[in-house]
Amino acid sequence: MMLVDSHCHLNFPDFKDDLDAVVARARDAGVGVMQTICTEMAEFEEVYAIAERYEGVYCSVGVHPNESGEQEVVSTEELIVKTSRKKVIGLGETGLDYYYEKADRKLQKDSFLAHIAAARETGLPIIVHTREADEDTVSILTEEMKKGSFTGVIHCFTSSRYLAEKCLELGFYISLSGIISFKNAQAIRDVVKIVPQDRLLVETDAPYLAPTPHRGKRNEPAYVINTNKIVAELKALSEAECAAITTKNFFRLFNKAHMPEAA
């Protein structure tokens, strides 16, 4: 059984002292591929170096919405240049975050639009972070899709059935994190039941959001196996079937990545 952690942050300080061990534990747990996510352009080289260092580790390039006010809005051209690197397979994480309001909403939207334009130009998927911003996220994705198609995923899904249905209509995937194991996440688990099997991904968002039974601890890619278990139960699948489905979905969406030879 092979799993993919479609979204983690291996460059974060939480992993500074034991990254080799973290990657080894993921391998031992059956996690054959990981995507480490870029959240600001200043960290891209560090993120990419980690992807280069480990077989089966890929990365994205992009600016998290909460970081979009800390610098000039990233240009589409700058993103496109970085996607020429062989291990860059996605754009983001980008999107809208109205929960923390760390960046002006217009700057968040401008950054989001730059990422979408890069996705349309390169064919790489966008990795969307959306929090307390369902209406604007749907509006932007819908209007931009009219200008030319692009693909993507709503990462760490924590939103409404409305957002899920609208994004599924646009051809997007839904990625699930350890949050679905939390006691107060029944509404999210209910949404999972309506997501088609061929649109599901799993992730950790490590070092954050460790799933049960690891809550309160640092999250790491090995724990995606716990999220897979919950998704399997919700979709009436075996854990192996669920792993096979979400792995296949990952490589369909992030088609610049390659299945490990050993798999």
N, C-alpha and C positions, 0 to 999 in steps of 0.2 A: 504494500500500500504506500503510494507516494503522495505527499501533500505539497502544496505551494502556499507560502506566506506571501500574499500579494501586496502587503503594505506593512513595512516596519521601518524603524529609524536606527540603523546600526551605527551611525556616526555620532549619536547623542552621547553625552558624557557618562551616562549610566553604564555604557558598555566599554568604557575606556580601558579598564584594567583586565578584562577577561573576554575580549571579543572572540579570540580563537576558541575558547571553551564554549561560548554561546553558540557559535556556528557548529561546533562538533556535536553539541547536545541536540541541535536541530536535525543534523544528519542522522543521529542515532534514533530520533523520534520519527524518522521517515520523511522529513521536510527536505525535498530534493532541490527546491528552488525558492529563493527569497528575492523580493524587490525592496531595496532600501530607498527611501523617498527623500527627495530634496525639498527643503522648505524655504530656502532663500538662496539667491545666486552666489552670495559670498561663501557658502558652504559646498558649492557644487563640486569643486576639485577634490575635497575631502570625501564626499559621498562617492564620487566616481572611483577614487583610489581604492575604496573598500570593495566596490564591485569588481574591479580589476584583480584584487588580491585573492578572491575566492571563486572557485568554480561554482557555477549555479547561482551566483548572486548577480542581480541586475540592478539598475537604478533608473530614477526619473530625473528630470530637470524642471524646476519651477519654483514658484513663490507662493507660500501659504497666504491666505487672505489676511491673517493677522500680522503678516510681515510686509504687506503691500504698501504701508505708509511709512516704512523705515528708509525708503530709498525712492529714486525715480521709478515710475512704473516700468517694469521690464518690457522690452520691446519684443515683438514677434520675431524679428530678425535675430536677436540675441538667443532666443530659445531655439530657433531653427538651427543655428550654427552648432549649438551643443548637442543636438540630436544626431549629428553625424557620427558621434562616438559609438562604437560598436555595442557597448553595453547599456546605452540609454534606450529604454523601451517605452517610456511614457512621459507625459507632460503634466506637471503638477507636483505637489498637490496645490490646486487652485480652487477658486469658488468664492463663497460668501459666508462670513461669520458675523451674525448680528447679536450673538450672545455676549461676547466679550467687548465688542465695539473698540478693538484696539487700533483699527484703521478706519479712515473715512470711507463711507459706503461707496462714494464715487470712485475712489482709488481702487477699492476692491473690485468694483465692476470693470474698470478699465483694465486691470490686471487679468481678470477672468477672460475678457474679450481677446486680449493678446494671446493667451494660452489657446483659446478656441481657434483663433486664426492659424496658429502654428500647427494645431492638430489637423486642421483642414488641409494645410499645405503639405505636411509630412506624412499623413496617414496614421500617425501614432495616436493612441487613445489619450484622452484627458482623464486625470484622477481628480474627482470633484469632492471637496470638503464643503458641506453645507450645514449650517446650524442656525436655527431660528430664522431661516431665510427661504422657506419653501416657495413662496409665491414668486419672488424675484429670481430664484434659481430656475424654476420652470419657465418663466417668461423669457429669460435670456437664452436658455438652451433651445426653446421653441423657435424664437425669432432668428437665432443664429443658424439653426438647421435649415431654415428657408433659403439661406445664402449659399448653402453647399453642405453636403453631409460630412459628419465626423463621428467618431466613436468615443466611448468613455465608460466610466464606472462611478457610481456614487459610493465612495469609500466609507467604511465604518457607519453603516446605515443606522440612524437613530431617529428617523423622521416619520412622517405620516404616510398612511396608505395613499393619500392623494399624490404625494411626491413620488412614491414608488410607481404607481400606475402611470403617471405622466412620463416619467423617465423611461419606463419599460416601453411605452408607446414610441419613444424616440430611438429605441434600439439600445438603450444603455443597460449595463449590468449593475447588479447590486452586490456589494461586498459586506460581509458580516464579520463582526469582531466578537471578542469575549463578552461584550455587553449583553449579548443574547442569553448568557448564562445567569445574569443578575436576577434576583428575585423580583425587582420592580420593573422588569423589561417585558412583561406579558404583551403589551401593545405591539412591541417590535416583533416578538415571536409570532403574533397573529398575522402581521404583514408578511413575514417570511413564507407563510403557508400559501400565499397567492403569487409568489414569485416563481416563474417557470424554472425548472431544473437547469435549463441551458443558459440561464442568466445569472447564476449564483457564483460568487467567489467567496473565499474565506481569507481572513487576515488576522494579525495580532494588533497592529498599531503600536507594537512594542517600542519603547519600554512602558507604555501606558496600558491601562484597561485589562489587567490580567484576569483571565476567566476563572470561575469557580473550577477547581478548589484552590487556586493560587491567589485569590483576591488579597489585596494588601501588600503583595510582593511585587518586585520588578517583573514586568512581563518580558517574555522573550519568544523568538520564533518557534521553539519546540512546543509551546503551549497552543499553537494553532490546532493541534490534535484534539484539544478539549472543545474548541469551537466547532470543529468538524463533527464531533459526537452529538452536540445539540442540534446542529442542522440536520444531521441524519435522522434523528428522532422526529423532528418536525416534518420532514419530508417522507417519513416511513421508508427509509433506506437503511441498508447496513452501512457501517462506517466506511468500509472499503468501497462500496458503490458511490457514496457521497464524495469520498476523496477522488475517485476516478472522474466523476462528473465535474467537480470544481477545478480539478487540474486541467482537464480538457478545455474547459471554458477559459481558463487563464491563458492557455496557449493560443486559443482562437482570438481572443481580444488583444493580448500582447504578443502579436505574431512575429515580432522581431526576436523574441526569446526562443531558446532551443531546449527541447527535452533533453535532460542528461542522458548520456550514452548508457549508463548503468541501468536506467529505467527501461 
